[in-house]
Amino acid sequence: MGVFIAIIILSFWFMHLGFSLFLVDVKPDNPWLYLHIILQTYLYTGLFITGHDSMHGVVAKNRKLNNFFGYLGTTLFAFLSFKVLSKKHYLHHRFPGTADDPDFYVKSNNFLLWWFSFMKNYTTWWQIVLMAVTFNILLIWFTEAQLLVFWVLPAILSTLQLFFFGTYLPHKQPFSPEMQPHNSRSQSKNHVWAMLSCYFFGYHWEHHQSPTTPWWKLYQIKN
């Protein structure tokens, strides 16, 4: 099932990106433009969630197949290093909400400062170079506006979605007793909103409590 769901997300990401680039007019007065940006953002988030589940080894029982989807998902997202992400995510689960947690910002709860620190921690020069090279290659077939609107912007918006629902809200201070032992809170039970907001990762305490539960089963832990 994990492989099937990963293939569905990857396929929808590819198909919708192609549909948007070829068929959607990049005009401010086109109301469909904004709908496709939102949808592509959501699919970008699905790419990262797929890579995240691969870090926990739950996409496929076969390790090579599992890691294949991890590398594919994170590469398509923004040429992120699956290997580096895996190491840092291990630290996040081992030391959540502490100075040893690479996702945690110890200085304050300021959203923008924390997000900037978060992005800086996971952005590399190689990633920027590969994005730039790919962007210029794609300019052979598409306009700059098309690539910025359907390829670059949704990826940036997705990082905000992932950060807000998967890091900031769950791990911001102060920490209450019910957040222990993971220094993590969970959103109120609402499966529809949890799915729409961030693929059930608003149920974040449950994810830390059961990290080998795939994203599409987190609602069962919440139940």
PALOLO-193444 format. One record per residue: residue number from 1; z, x, y of N, C-alpha, C, O in turn. Coordinates in nm, 3 decimals. Atoms other than C-alpha are relative to their C-alpha. Example, Ala and Ser with C-alpha at 12.3 -4.5 7.8 and 13.67 -1.06 7.14 Angstrom:
BEGIN
NODE    i     n.up   n.east  n.north    ca.up  ca.east  ca.north     c.up   c.east  c.north     o.up   o.east  o.north
NODE    1    0.000    0.089   -0.119    0.780    1.230    -0.450    0.000    0.090    0.120    0.066    0.194    0.118
NODE    2   -0.006   -0.082   -0.119    0.714    1.367    -0.106    0.073   -0.077    0.109    0.090   -0.026    0.220
//
This chain:
BEGIN
NODE    i     n.up   n.east  n.north    ca.up  ca.east  ca.north     c.up   c.east  c.north     o.up   o.east  o.north
NODE    1    0.000    0.082   -0.120    0.000    0.000     0.000    0.000    0.087    0.127   -0.067    0.054    0.224
NODE    2   -0.005   -0.088   -0.117    0.080    0.285     0.242   -0.136    0.056    0.035   -0.174    0.063    0.152
NODE    3    0.135   -0.054   -0.021   -0.266    0.437     0.196   -0.091   -0.109    0.054   -0.169   -0.086    0.146
NODE    4    0.083    0.112   -0.044   -0.431    0.097     0.237    0.025   -0.032    0.147   -0.070   -0.051    0.223
NODE    5   -0.034    0.032   -0.140   -0.245    0.025     0.563   -0.046    0.112    0.094   -0.094    0.085    0.204
NODE    6    0.046   -0.112   -0.081   -0.321    0.375     0.695   -0.151   -0.007    0.022   -0.199    0.017    0.133
NODE    7    0.145    0.011   -0.011   -0.692    0.324     0.624   -0.038   -0.114    0.093   -0.132   -0.101    0.172
NODE    8    0.026    0.114   -0.088   -0.684   -0.015     0.798    0.018    0.040    0.146   -0.068    0.011    0.230
NODE    9   -0.027   -0.041   -0.138   -0.528    0.133     1.114   -0.106    0.099    0.050   -0.158    0.084    0.161
NODE   10    0.100   -0.099   -0.038   -0.764    0.431     1.121   -0.136   -0.064    0.020   -0.208   -0.030    0.114
NODE   11    0.130    0.067   -0.008   -1.065    0.209     1.060   -0.011   -0.085    0.125   -0.112   -0.083    0.194
NODE   12    0.001    0.085   -0.120   -0.972   -0.037     1.334   -0.006    0.085    0.126   -0.072    0.048    0.224
NODE   13    0.006   -0.090   -0.116   -0.915    0.253     1.575   -0.143    0.048    0.024   -0.192    0.042    0.136
NODE   14    0.138   -0.047   -0.010   -1.262    0.395     1.503   -0.094   -0.112    0.045   -0.174   -0.094    0.136
NODE   15    0.093    0.110   -0.028   -1.437    0.058     1.512    0.017   -0.053    0.142   -0.081   -0.078    0.212
NODE   16   -0.020    0.054   -0.134   -1.275   -0.064     1.830   -0.039    0.101    0.107   -0.091    0.063    0.212
NODE   17    0.042   -0.102   -0.094   -1.331    0.268     2.007   -0.152   -0.001    0.015   -0.204    0.006    0.126
NODE   18    0.145    0.005   -0.004   -1.698    0.255     1.912   -0.051   -0.125    0.069   -0.143   -0.119    0.151
NODE   19    0.039    0.127   -0.063   -1.728   -0.111     2.012    0.018    0.008    0.152   -0.069   -0.033    0.228
NODE   20   -0.030   -0.007   -0.143   -1.565   -0.043     2.349   -0.096    0.093    0.073   -0.145    0.060    0.181
NODE   21    0.087   -0.097   -0.065   -1.775    0.263     2.427   -0.144   -0.050    0.012   -0.212   -0.023    0.112
NODE   22    0.139    0.043    0.002   -2.104    0.098     2.337   -0.025   -0.136    0.065   -0.134   -0.161    0.118
NODE   23    0.028    0.139   -0.037   -2.057   -0.265     2.436    0.082   -0.057    0.116    0.048   -0.163    0.168
NODE   24   -0.085    0.056   -0.106   -1.785   -0.310     2.700   -0.036    0.065    0.134   -0.036    0.188    0.146
NODE   25    0.032   -0.050   -0.133   -1.883   -0.276     3.067    0.124    0.052    0.071    0.227   -0.016    0.079
NODE   26   -0.112   -0.059   -0.074   -1.658   -0.043     3.262   -0.013   -0.041    0.146   -0.056    0.037    0.230
NODE   27    0.004    0.054   -0.135   -1.636   -0.261     3.572    0.134   -0.066    0.030    0.184   -0.143   -0.052
NODE   28   -0.132    0.056   -0.033   -1.312   -0.355     3.750    0.007   -0.152   -0.005    0.113   -0.208   -0.029
NODE   29    0.000    0.146   -0.001   -1.419   -0.721     3.770   -0.026   -0.060   -0.137   -0.040   -0.181   -0.151
NODE   30    0.019    0.047    0.137   -1.471   -0.743     3.393    0.136   -0.023   -0.064    0.204    0.074   -0.098
NODE   31   -0.135    0.027    0.055   -1.158   -0.918     3.256    0.017    0.052   -0.143    0.128    0.085   -0.184
NODE   32   -0.008   -0.048    0.138   -1.244   -0.812     2.899    0.034    0.149   -0.006    0.087    0.196   -0.106
NODE   33   -0.027   -0.144   -0.004   -1.214   -0.447     3.003    0.148    0.027   -0.024    0.183    0.115   -0.103
NODE   34   -0.144   -0.024    0.008   -0.836   -0.470     3.037    0.056   -0.039   -0.137    0.149    0.025   -0.187
NODE   35   -0.041    0.040    0.135   -0.796   -0.651     2.707   -0.031    0.111   -0.100    0.050    0.142   -0.187
NODE   36    0.039   -0.107    0.093   -0.985   -0.373     2.527    0.081    0.127    0.023    0.106    0.202   -0.071
NODE   37   -0.087   -0.116   -0.026   -0.776   -0.105     2.699    0.135   -0.021   -0.069    0.188    0.071   -0.132
NODE   38   -0.129    0.031    0.064   -0.457   -0.277     2.579   -0.010    0.010   -0.152    0.078    0.067   -0.217
NODE   39    0.018   -0.004    0.145   -0.593   -0.317     2.227   -0.017    0.143   -0.050    0.039    0.180   -0.153
NODE   40    0.020   -0.139    0.041   -0.709    0.044     2.209    0.129    0.079    0.011    0.155    0.167   -0.071
NODE   41   -0.132   -0.063   -0.013   -0.367    0.156     2.333    0.086   -0.030   -0.122    0.152    0.059   -0.176
NODE   42   -0.079    0.042    0.115   -0.202   -0.041     2.055   -0.047    0.071   -0.128    0.034    0.109   -0.212
NODE   43    0.054   -0.068    0.117   -0.434    0.114     1.797    0.031    0.150    0.004    0.052    0.212   -0.100
NODE   44   -0.043   -0.140   -0.014   -0.358    0.461     1.934    0.144    0.015   -0.048    0.177    0.111   -0.117
NODE   45   -0.139   -0.003    0.045    0.009    0.385     1.878    0.006   -0.006   -0.152    0.089    0.060   -0.214
NODE   46    0.008    0.007    0.145   -0.081    0.291     1.522   -0.039    0.132   -0.064    0.009    0.166   -0.172
NODE   47    0.037   -0.134    0.050   -0.244    0.632     1.475    0.123    0.088   -0.009    0.147    0.154   -0.111
NODE   48   -0.118   -0.087    0.000    0.076    0.807     1.573    0.103   -0.049   -0.100    0.167    0.033   -0.167
NODE   49   -0.095    0.054    0.096    0.292    0.574     1.365   -0.040    0.039   -0.142    0.046    0.069   -0.226
NODE   50    0.049   -0.044    0.130    0.073    0.658     1.066    0.035    0.147   -0.024    0.080    0.184   -0.131
NODE   51   -0.037   -0.140    0.011    0.122    1.028     1.135    0.150    0.017   -0.017    0.195    0.103   -0.093
NODE   52   -0.146   -0.004    0.011    0.495    0.967     1.177    0.046   -0.033   -0.141    0.132    0.036   -0.196
NODE   53   -0.038    0.034    0.137    0.523    0.796     0.839   -0.038    0.110   -0.098    0.030    0.132   -0.198
NODE   54    0.039   -0.113    0.085    0.337    1.089     0.686    0.103    0.112    0.008    0.127    0.182   -0.090
NODE   55   -0.105   -0.100   -0.014    0.607    1.319     0.827    0.117   -0.030   -0.094    0.185    0.061   -0.141
NODE   56   -0.107    0.040    0.092    0.852    1.121     0.616   -0.047   -0.012   -0.144    0.030   -0.047   -0.233
NODE   57    0.054    0.001    0.136    0.624    1.137     0.313   -0.014   -0.135   -0.063   -0.005   -0.148   -0.185
NODE   58    0.000    0.136    0.055    0.589    0.761     0.277   -0.137   -0.068    0.006   -0.149   -0.184   -0.033
NODE   59    0.134    0.060    0.002    0.214    0.704     0.329   -0.056    0.000   -0.141   -0.113   -0.099   -0.187
NODE   60    0.048   -0.011    0.138    0.126    0.828    -0.019    0.097    0.084   -0.082    0.160    0.176   -0.029
NODE   61   -0.088   -0.077    0.086    0.322    0.959    -0.316   -0.054    0.141   -0.023    0.022    0.236   -0.037
NODE   62    0.063   -0.131    0.013    0.071    1.242    -0.355    0.015    0.075    0.132   -0.029    0.027    0.237
NODE   63   -0.033   -0.072   -0.123    0.180    1.506    -0.104   -0.125    0.038    0.079   -0.127    0.026    0.202
NODE   64    0.122   -0.041   -0.069   -0.171    1.631    -0.024   -0.066   -0.119    0.069   -0.113   -0.109    0.182
NODE   65    0.059    0.120   -0.058   -0.300    1.279     0.033    0.085   -0.049    0.118    0.031   -0.089    0.222
NODE   66   -0.091    0.041   -0.107    0.006    1.192     0.241   -0.021    0.085    0.124   -0.034    0.033    0.235
NODE   67    0.018   -0.091   -0.113   -0.037    1.501     0.460   -0.139   -0.012    0.062   -0.155    0.009    0.182
NODE   68    0.134    0.021   -0.053   -0.410    1.434     0.493    0.001   -0.109    0.108   -0.056   -0.091    0.215
NODE   69   -0.008    0.108   -0.098   -0.337    1.106     0.669    0.085    0.041    0.120    0.060   -0.004    0.232
NODE   70   -0.081   -0.048   -0.111   -0.071    1.279     0.877   -0.082    0.087    0.095   -0.078    0.068    0.216
NODE   71    0.084   -0.087   -0.082   -0.309    1.548     0.997   -0.110   -0.079    0.070   -0.140   -0.055    0.186
NODE   72    0.108    0.079   -0.057   -0.586    1.295     1.054    0.050   -0.087    0.116   -0.011   -0.091    0.222
NODE   73   -0.054    0.088   -0.103   -0.370    1.052     1.251    0.040    0.074    0.126    0.007    0.031    0.236
NODE   74   -0.046   -0.075   -0.118   -0.213    1.312     1.480   -0.114    0.073    0.070   -0.112    0.089    0.192
NODE   75    0.116   -0.066   -0.060   -0.542    1.496     1.533   -0.082   -0.098    0.082   -0.121   -0.068    0.195
NODE   76    0.078    0.101   -0.072   -0.728    1.180     1.632    0.076   -0.051    0.122    0.015   -0.089    0.222
NODE   77   -0.080    0.049   -0.113   -0.442    1.080     1.860   -0.025    0.086    0.124   -0.058    0.035    0.231
NODE   78    0.024   -0.089   -0.115   -0.473    1.385     2.085    0.007    0.146   -0.043    0.060    0.231    0.029
NODE   79   -0.002   -0.136    0.054   -0.517    1.697     1.869    0.143    0.054   -0.007    0.167    0.172    0.020
NODE   80   -0.138   -0.043    0.021   -0.143    1.708     1.805    0.011    0.075   -0.132   -0.062    0.047   -0.227
NODE   81   -0.022   -0.076    0.122   -0.018    1.955     1.546    0.096   -0.075   -0.093    0.213   -0.092   -0.060
NODE   82   -0.084    0.071    0.096    0.112    1.766     1.244    0.114    0.088   -0.049    0.226    0.041   -0.070
NODE   83   -0.102   -0.093    0.049    0.299    2.076     1.128    0.113    0.016    0.101    0.230    0.013    0.065
NODE   84   -0.102   -0.015   -0.105    0.478    2.125     1.461    0.079   -0.129    0.017    0.201   -0.127    0.030
NODE   85   -0.067    0.129   -0.013    0.553    1.754     1.492    0.100   -0.022   -0.112    0.211   -0.071   -0.089
NODE   86   -0.088    0.020    0.116    0.702    1.748     1.143    0.130    0.079    0.014    0.238    0.028   -0.015
NODE   87   -0.119   -0.084   -0.016    0.939    2.036     1.218    0.094   -0.057    0.106    0.215   -0.063    0.087
NODE   88   -0.082    0.052   -0.108    1.058    1.884     1.545    0.057   -0.138   -0.035    0.169   -0.172    0.005
NODE   89   -0.050    0.132    0.037    1.090    1.537     1.398    0.115    0.012   -0.101    0.207   -0.070   -0.102
NODE   90   -0.112   -0.026    0.092    1.311    1.677     1.122    0.127    0.028    0.080    0.234   -0.021    0.045
NODE   91   -0.115   -0.030   -0.085    1.541    1.813     1.394    0.050   -0.125    0.071    0.170   -0.143    0.090
NODE   92   -0.039    0.125   -0.065    1.536    1.476     1.570    0.087   -0.085   -0.092    0.184   -0.146   -0.047
NODE   93   -0.078    0.079    0.094    1.667    1.306     1.256    0.130    0.070   -0.040    0.228    0.004   -0.073
NODE   94   -0.121   -0.073    0.039    1.918    1.579     1.181    0.103    0.001    0.112    0.223   -0.005    0.087
NODE   95   -0.092   -0.010   -0.113    2.065    1.599     1.533   -0.033   -0.104    0.107   -0.054   -0.067    0.223
NODE   96    0.043    0.100   -0.098    1.982    1.268     1.704    0.094   -0.012    0.119    0.216   -0.018    0.104
NODE   97   -0.079    0.021   -0.120    2.095    1.231     2.063    0.091    0.116    0.037    0.194    0.096    0.102
NODE   98   -0.079   -0.118   -0.033    2.227    1.587     2.093   -0.090    0.105    0.063   -0.212    0.087    0.073
NODE   99    0.077   -0.108   -0.062    2.120    1.910     2.262   -0.098    0.064   -0.099   -0.196    0.126   -0.057
NODE  100    0.089   -0.056    0.102    1.959    2.015     1.932   -0.114   -0.093   -0.038   -0.198   -0.059   -0.121
NODE  101    0.105    0.099    0.024    1.738    1.705     1.929   -0.114    0.026    0.098   -0.095    0.008    0.219
NODE  102    0.110   -0.030   -0.092    1.395    1.804     2.072   -0.052   -0.121    0.075   -0.120   -0.105    0.177
NODE  103    0.046    0.121   -0.067    1.327    1.441     2.168    0.099   -0.052    0.105    0.067   -0.143    0.181
NODE  104   -0.107    0.052   -0.085    1.651    1.396     2.361    0.008    0.080    0.131   -0.005    0.202    0.131
NODE  105   -0.015   -0.064   -0.131    1.695    1.469     2.732    0.146   -0.009    0.041    0.194   -0.116    0.078
NODE  106   -0.145    0.000   -0.018    2.055    1.571     2.785    0.041   -0.015    0.145    0.155   -0.053    0.173
NODE  107   -0.038   -0.005   -0.141    2.044    1.589     3.166    0.022   -0.137    0.062    0.112   -0.154    0.144
NODE  108   -0.016    0.132   -0.059    2.001    1.221     3.248   -0.079   -0.104   -0.079   -0.151   -0.071   -0.173
NODE  109    0.077    0.110    0.058    1.861    0.880     3.153   -0.124   -0.033    0.082   -0.191   -0.133    0.055
NODE  110    0.116    0.026   -0.084    1.590    0.903     3.419   -0.126   -0.006   -0.086   -0.162    0.090   -0.154
NODE  111    0.114    0.023    0.090    1.284    0.759     3.249   -0.112    0.102    0.020   -0.161    0.160   -0.077
NODE  112    0.113   -0.088   -0.027    1.018    0.970     3.421    0.032    0.146   -0.032   -0.053    0.217   -0.087
NODE  113   -0.038   -0.138    0.031    1.209    1.299     3.390    0.005    0.022   -0.151   -0.039    0.125   -0.201
NODE  114   -0.009   -0.010    0.146    1.277    1.233     3.023   -0.140   -0.002   -0.062   -0.169    0.076   -0.152
NODE  115    0.136    0.008    0.053    0.915    1.133     2.957   -0.077    0.129    0.027   -0.150    0.177   -0.059
NODE  116    0.067   -0.126   -0.033    0.788    1.444     3.137    0.048    0.111   -0.093   -0.033    0.189   -0.143
NODE  117   -0.056   -0.100    0.091    1.023    1.662     2.929   -0.053   -0.021   -0.142   -0.084    0.074   -0.213
NODE  118    0.050    0.038    0.133    0.911    1.477     2.615   -0.145    0.047   -0.017   -0.179    0.108   -0.118
NODE  119    0.141   -0.038    0.005    0.541    1.533     2.693   -0.016    0.152    0.001   -0.097    0.208   -0.073
NODE  120    0.007   -0.145   -0.010    0.596    1.896     2.789    0.036    0.066   -0.132   -0.019    0.170   -0.168
NODE  121   -0.048   -0.055    0.127    0.774    1.957     2.460   -0.106   -0.006   -0.110   -0.104    0.075   -0.203
NODE  122    0.097    0.019    0.107    0.479    1.835     2.255   -0.145    0.033    0.041   -0.236    0.018   -0.040
NODE  123    0.135   -0.035   -0.046    0.180    1.947     2.465   -0.021    0.151   -0.008    0.064    0.229    0.035
NODE  124    0.032   -0.142    0.013    0.012    2.280     2.387   -0.132    0.030    0.070   -0.212   -0.060    0.096
NODE  125    0.126   -0.040   -0.063   -0.266    2.478     2.551   -0.118   -0.022   -0.094   -0.226   -0.061   -0.049
NODE  126    0.107    0.023    0.097   -0.472    2.457     2.231   -0.042   -0.147    0.000   -0.160   -0.179   -0.009
NODE  127    0.028    0.144   -0.004   -0.444    2.080     2.245   -0.084   -0.035    0.122   -0.181   -0.110    0.111
NODE  128    0.073    0.027   -0.122   -0.564    2.071     2.606   -0.143    0.053   -0.009   -0.238   -0.014    0.033
NODE  129    0.134   -0.059    0.015   -0.857    2.304     2.526   -0.086   -0.084   -0.092   -0.202   -0.112   -0.060
NODE  130    0.076    0.081    0.095   -0.965    2.097     2.226   -0.038   -0.135    0.059   -0.148   -0.185    0.037
NODE  131    0.031    0.127   -0.066   -0.942    1.775     2.428   -0.113    0.019    0.101   -0.203   -0.064    0.110
NODE  132    0.102   -0.026   -0.101   -1.152    1.929     2.706   -0.136    0.024   -0.064   -0.237   -0.026   -0.016
NODE  133    0.125   -0.027    0.070   -1.416    2.058     2.465   -0.060   -0.129   -0.057   -0.179   -0.155   -0.042
NODE  134    0.046    0.126    0.058   -1.437    1.724     2.286   -0.051   -0.095    0.109   -0.153   -0.161    0.091
NODE  135    0.040    0.086   -0.111   -1.457    1.538     2.617   -0.140    0.037    0.048   -0.224   -0.050    0.071
NODE  136    0.130   -0.045   -0.049   -1.751    1.748     2.730   -0.111   -0.020   -0.102   -0.226   -0.044   -0.064
NODE  137    0.100    0.028    0.104   -1.931    1.709     2.397   -0.035   -0.148    0.002   -0.152   -0.185   -0.008
NODE  138    0.023    0.144   -0.002   -1.889    1.331     2.415   -0.077   -0.045    0.123   -0.138   -0.152    0.124
NODE  139    0.077    0.033   -0.120   -2.040    1.335     2.763   -0.151   -0.001   -0.025   -0.228   -0.052    0.056
NODE  140    0.142    0.003    0.038   -2.374    1.388     2.588   -0.045   -0.145   -0.022   -0.159   -0.180    0.009
NODE  141    0.035    0.138    0.036   -2.365    1.023     2.477    0.063   -0.105    0.090    0.010   -0.215    0.104
NODE  142   -0.072    0.100   -0.077   -2.116    0.850     2.707    0.026    0.050    0.142    0.019    0.169    0.169
NODE  143   -0.031   -0.038   -0.138   -2.030    0.845     3.075    0.145    0.045    0.011    0.228    0.019   -0.076
NODE  144   -0.137   -0.044   -0.024   -1.720    1.002     3.221    0.095   -0.118    0.011    0.207   -0.113   -0.039
NODE  145   -0.084    0.119   -0.017   -1.587    0.659     3.315    0.033   -0.063   -0.135    0.147   -0.103   -0.157
NODE  146   -0.024    0.059    0.132   -1.627    0.528     2.959    0.104    0.079   -0.077    0.194    0.021   -0.138
NODE  147   -0.094   -0.084    0.075   -1.441    0.823     2.810    0.140   -0.005    0.059    0.239   -0.008   -0.014
NODE  148   -0.131    0.006   -0.064   -1.161    0.810     3.064    0.069   -0.133   -0.029    0.189   -0.137   -0.055
NODE  149   -0.058    0.133    0.016   -1.110    0.435     3.022    0.034   -0.033   -0.145    0.138   -0.093   -0.172
NODE  150   -0.020    0.043    0.139   -1.141    0.399     2.643    0.053    0.110   -0.093    0.102    0.080   -0.202
NODE  151   -0.046   -0.109    0.087   -1.051    0.744     2.505    0.124    0.069    0.056    0.219    0.094   -0.018
NODE  152   -0.112   -0.074   -0.060   -0.815    0.917     2.750    0.114   -0.093    0.041    0.229   -0.071    0.002
NODE  153   -0.104    0.088   -0.052   -0.628    0.633     2.922    0.083   -0.068   -0.111    0.206   -0.067   -0.101
NODE  154   -0.082    0.062    0.106   -0.524    0.446     2.601    0.094    0.098   -0.068    0.204    0.060   -0.109
NODE  155   -0.087   -0.100    0.062   -0.385    0.770     2.457    0.122    0.025    0.087    0.234    0.037    0.037
NODE  156   -0.112   -0.022   -0.092   -0.172    0.826     2.767    0.094   -0.120    0.001    0.216   -0.104   -0.005
NODE  157   -0.083    0.122    0.002   -0.053    0.464     2.773    0.077   -0.012   -0.131    0.190   -0.061   -0.133
NODE  158   -0.066    0.005    0.131    0.030    0.492     2.404    0.123    0.091   -0.003    0.224    0.057   -0.064
NODE  159   -0.117   -0.088   -0.004    0.260    0.788     2.469    0.116   -0.068    0.073    0.232   -0.052    0.036
NODE  160   -0.104    0.075   -0.071    0.446    0.568     2.717    0.061   -0.107   -0.090    0.183   -0.126   -0.091
NODE  161   -0.049    0.104    0.091    0.471    0.288     2.461    0.090    0.061   -0.107    0.199    0.011   -0.133
NODE  162   -0.078   -0.066    0.105    0.592    0.522     2.187    0.132    0.055    0.054    0.237    0.041   -0.009
NODE  163   -0.122   -0.058   -0.058    0.838    0.697     2.417    0.100   -0.108    0.040    0.219   -0.096    0.012
NODE  164   -0.091    0.103   -0.051    0.980    0.380     2.573    0.071   -0.074   -0.113    0.193   -0.090   -0.110
NODE  165   -0.059    0.081    0.107    1.033    0.180     2.253    0.056    0.083   -0.115    0.144    0.038   -0.188
NODE  166   -0.041   -0.081    0.115    1.079    0.467     2.006    0.095    0.113    0.031    0.152    0.172   -0.060
NODE  167   -0.090   -0.109   -0.038    1.284    0.719     2.204    0.097   -0.041    0.111    0.218   -0.030    0.095
NODE  168   -0.084    0.027   -0.118    1.410    0.605     2.544    0.100   -0.113   -0.023    0.221   -0.093   -0.009
NODE  169   -0.092    0.113    0.021    1.552    0.262     2.466    0.098    0.024   -0.115    0.216   -0.006   -0.101
NODE  170   -0.095   -0.020    0.111    1.700    0.359     2.126    0.105    0.107    0.026    0.218    0.095   -0.022
NODE  171   -0.088   -0.116   -0.007    1.858    0.688     2.234    0.060    0.029    0.137    0.128    0.130    0.154
NODE  172   -0.057   -0.029   -0.132    1.951    0.660     2.601    0.152   -0.020   -0.004    0.204   -0.101   -0.081
NODE  173   -0.146    0.009   -0.009    2.317    0.706     2.690    0.041   -0.117    0.089   -0.039   -0.164    0.170
NODE  174   -0.108   -0.052    0.085    2.591    0.593     2.681   -0.012   -0.047   -0.144   -0.074   -0.149   -0.173
NODE  175    0.002    0.034    0.141    2.640    0.589     2.307    0.123   -0.084   -0.035    0.236   -0.046   -0.005
NODE  176   -0.110    0.089    0.039    2.849    0.304     2.171    0.035    0.021   -0.147   -0.044    0.081   -0.221
NODE  177   -0.041   -0.021    0.140    3.041    0.298     1.840   -0.099   -0.054   -0.102   -0.119    0.005   -0.208
NODE  178    0.093    0.057    0.097    2.784    0.071     1.673   -0.130    0.079   -0.013   -0.211    0.052   -0.101
NODE  179    0.120   -0.085    0.008    2.515    0.333     1.740    0.019    0.117   -0.097   -0.077    0.189   -0.127
NODE  180   -0.028   -0.111    0.089    2.683    0.579     1.507   -0.046   -0.033   -0.143   -0.051   -0.151   -0.179
NODE  181   -0.009   -0.144   -0.029    2.614    0.790     1.311   -0.129    0.061    0.056   -0.145    0.183    0.057
NODE  182    0.132   -0.050   -0.039    2.262    0.816     1.453   -0.022    0.007    0.151   -0.131    0.041    0.195
NODE  183    0.017    0.008   -0.145    2.325    0.784     1.828   -0.125   -0.081    0.035   -0.204   -0.043    0.121
NODE  184    0.121    0.082   -0.016    2.065    0.510     1.810    0.037   -0.147   -0.002    0.119   -0.192   -0.082
NODE  185   -0.019    0.145   -0.002    2.057    0.143     1.899   -0.125   -0.067   -0.054   -0.228   -0.003   -0.074
NODE  186    0.111    0.078    0.053    1.832   -0.131     1.767   -0.022   -0.124    0.084    0.075   -0.185    0.131
NODE  187    0.028    0.120   -0.077    1.657   -0.413     1.948    0.043   -0.123   -0.079    0.058   -0.117   -0.201
NODE  188   -0.039    0.125    0.065    1.758   -0.770     1.873   -0.109   -0.045   -0.097   -0.228   -0.016   -0.078
NODE  189    0.094    0.042    0.103    1.597   -0.927     1.571   -0.102   -0.100    0.055   -0.069   -0.211    0.095
NODE  190    0.115    0.083   -0.036    1.257   -1.067     1.660   -0.122    0.072   -0.055   -0.178    0.159    0.011
NODE  191    0.102   -0.077    0.071    0.992   -0.955     1.415   -0.135    0.000    0.070   -0.208    0.099    0.065
NODE  192    0.129    0.005   -0.070    0.694   -1.071     1.621   -0.001    0.100    0.116   -0.095    0.178    0.131
NODE  193   -0.008   -0.091   -0.112    0.807   -0.883     1.932    0.013    0.144   -0.048   -0.044    0.235    0.012
NODE  194   -0.018   -0.135    0.053    0.913   -0.582     1.724   -0.134    0.058   -0.046   -0.160    0.177   -0.026
NODE  195    0.132   -0.045    0.045    0.564   -0.561     1.573   -0.092    0.026    0.119   -0.161    0.128    0.123
NODE  196    0.089   -0.015   -0.115    0.383   -0.610     1.903    0.042    0.115    0.091   -0.043    0.184    0.149
NODE  197   -0.047   -0.103   -0.093    0.602   -0.371     2.100   -0.024    0.140   -0.051   -0.067    0.227    0.025
NODE  198    0.019   -0.137    0.050    0.586   -0.070     1.870    0.009    0.009   -0.152    0.078    0.096   -0.206
NODE  199    0.006   -0.007    0.147    0.520   -0.145     1.501    0.138    0.008   -0.064    0.162    0.089   -0.153
NODE  200   -0.136    0.013    0.051    0.884   -0.234     1.431    0.092    0.118    0.032    0.204    0.125   -0.019
NODE  201   -0.087   -0.114   -0.027    1.018    0.092     1.576    0.106   -0.029    0.105    0.186    0.058    0.138
NODE  202   -0.115    0.043   -0.077    1.240   -0.103     1.810    0.122   -0.015   -0.089    0.236   -0.009   -0.043
NODE  203   -0.108    0.002    0.099    1.445   -0.140     1.492    0.033    0.146   -0.034    0.012    0.192   -0.146
NODE  204   -0.006   -0.145    0.012    1.535    0.221     1.544    0.122    0.050   -0.077    0.114    0.148   -0.150
NODE  205   -0.117   -0.039    0.080    1.887    0.241     1.403   -0.034   -0.012   -0.149    0.005    0.072   -0.230
NODE  206    0.040    0.022    0.139    1.741    0.101     1.082   -0.091    0.112   -0.050   -0.083    0.154   -0.165
NODE  207    0.088   -0.111    0.041    1.474    0.372     1.081    0.081    0.126   -0.028    0.054    0.196   -0.126
NODE  208   -0.082   -0.119    0.024    1.736    0.647     1.113    0.088   -0.018   -0.124    0.115    0.078   -0.196
NODE  209   -0.082    0.027    0.118    1.948    0.480     0.847   -0.082    0.012   -0.128   -0.030    0.052   -0.232
NODE  210    0.087   -0.004    0.118    1.651    0.459     0.609   -0.135    0.060    0.038   -0.234   -0.013    0.046
NODE  211    0.123   -0.064   -0.050    1.387    0.715     0.721   -0.116    0.000   -0.099   -0.230    0.024   -0.060
NODE  212    0.109    0.006    0.097    1.189    0.681     0.398   -0.056   -0.141   -0.017   -0.139   -0.165   -0.104
NODE  213    0.058    0.134    0.000    1.121    0.312     0.464   -0.121    0.000    0.093   -0.107    0.033    0.210
NODE  214    0.119   -0.001   -0.086    0.761    0.278     0.594    0.012   -0.101    0.113    0.089   -0.196    0.104
NODE  215   -0.014    0.085   -0.119    0.710    0.114     0.932   -0.018   -0.147   -0.031    0.048   -0.231    0.029
NODE  216    0.032    0.139    0.028    0.571   -0.204     0.779    0.105   -0.068   -0.087    0.091   -0.185   -0.122
NODE  217   -0.112    0.061    0.073    0.895   -0.259     0.583    0.130    0.005    0.080    0.233   -0.040    0.031
NODE  218   -0.123   -0.012   -0.079    1.145   -0.190     0.862    0.063   -0.135    0.029    0.185   -0.145    0.040
NODE  219   -0.056    0.133   -0.028    1.181   -0.560     0.932    0.089   -0.046   -0.115    0.183   -0.123   -0.094
NODE  220   -0.084    0.036    0.115    1.326   -0.596     0.580    0.137    0.064    0.010    0.237    0.004   -0.028
NODE  221   -0.129   -0.066   -0.021    1.598   -0.343     0.663    0.079   -0.074    0.108    0.200   -0.091    0.097
NODE  222   -0.065    0.076   -0.106    1.669   -0.538     0.981    0.057   -0.129   -0.054    0.166   -0.171   -0.014
NODE  223   -0.050    0.123    0.061    1.704   -0.855     0.776    0.127    0.023   -0.078    0.183   -0.071   -0.136
//
